[in-house]
Each structure stands twice: as structure tokens, then as C-alpha cells.
Amino acid sequence: MAVSRSKDKHRRSTAGATRKSAVVVRKPVTFVWLNRLLILLGVSTVLGVSVKGYLYLHQIPVERIIVSGKLEHTQSAALENMVQPALVGGFLNADLERIQAQLQSLPWVYEASVRRRWPNALELHVVEQLPIARWGRDGFLNHEGVVFQSAGEQKEWQELPLLRGPQGSAVELTAVYQKISEILTPNKLLVKELAMDDRGELEVSLQGDISLVLGREEIVNRLRRFVVVYAAELVSKREQIVRVDLRYQNGLAVEYKEDSRVAGI
């Protein structure tokens, strides 16, 4: 009996011990909401700084205009005054394409480029037209046959050869003039005037008042034949020559001053 009581007592004590050792599990405290808040505050701060920086940059005025290039017929001050209206919006808002188009619309400007130079300057690089001949009464031709008008009298260019032709013939005449000069210049024959009529017939007036009638076909071959004959037989008679007709298949005709006779060669 004593043993039984002892076992029962042991069981009760064991059961009691089991109940007393039970552990209550609680959920851990988290700060997800705090992390999200901090991230939101950080993003807002960055955006605020970015907006302020953006607004600041767009409010920077253009304080300097730098003009580069060899300018003889265009004044730097005129270029600066022309582009001022396009700079009202500030350094970053300046319309570079508009400024470039304005510059290239000037009579003596062949090519222009515009770029920003940090932090507050604008650089204008200008290449002026290089006329190779006069065109009509007050125009000039560049090496590409583009006609441009002078903004005023350009006495230093009045000695350039004069090219005349129908409307739309400037490019063709420029190419012909360059080829003629290439052939004649080595023989000290310089073009004074090159004219094309409505039929496309060409006539060249040389310095020294010699006219060459070229026609409209085989211009290069006719000129080369003339150069050979000129060097061999005509150079000594240059002062007496008035006109040379090159429109012959195998020769040419020379008109002299003294008696207006025509000599076939």
C-alpha cells in the first residue's frame, strides 16, 4: 500500500511539473511600417533636391557668347545681337538649331555651328563664304555654285570673273568655269567673263579682251586644242587677237584686230 501511494504521488508531481513547464510563444515585434516610411522620406528628399536642381539649371542665363572663325565680312557684334532673342529661356533652353539657322541665313555665312560651353557660355563658330566669281549685278558664287548676295559694296571682289547665264544655271556654270580655269591658267590665260545664252552656248572673255567661242559640246576637248595651238602659234600674236571660234571639229578660226580678217587654223 505504501508503494502505491508513493507511485501516485510521483505521478501527480510529474503531471504538475509538465503543466508548469509549458511556454507561451509570442509573435516578434516588426518595424516594416517604419522602414517604408524611411524609404518614402528618402525618395521624397531626392526628388525635391532633383527638382530644385533642375529648376536652377534651367534658370541659368547665358552670360557669354564666344564667336570663333575667320571673319572678314561679318561683325561679331552683329552675330551676338542676332542670337539674343533665342537666349531668353536661359542656358539649357537656348534653341541651338534656331540659332544655327539664323546665322546661316546671313549673306556672307557659308556654315555655322553652335554649342553650349559650361557653365554659362554659348560658342558660335562661323565659316564665311569664299566667292570664286561674281554673279549678275550684285551676287557672288561660292565653290559649290551657290549664289549669295552681298550686304553692301564689296570693292575687293569686283575683280573676280563675272558669270552670266539663265536662271538655274549657276551650278553648271561654276563647274564649267572651274574646268576652264584649270586648263587655261597654266598658259597665263585668265577668265574675265563666262556667259551662257538660252541655248546653252558658251563664250569666254579673257583678260586682254580675247573672246573664245566654245559652243555647247566637247568644251574640254576644244579648250585643250586651243591651248596647243595658242602655245605653238598664237602666243606671239596675242595682242592682235580679238576672237577665236573653237566650234570646229578639227581646227579653229582666229579673228585679228588689224583688218578683221578671219584666219582658219
Order of alpha helices (4+ residues) and beta strands (2+ residues): alpha-alpha-beta-alpha-alpha-beta-beta-beta-beta-beta-beta-alpha-beta-beta-beta-alpha-beta-beta-beta
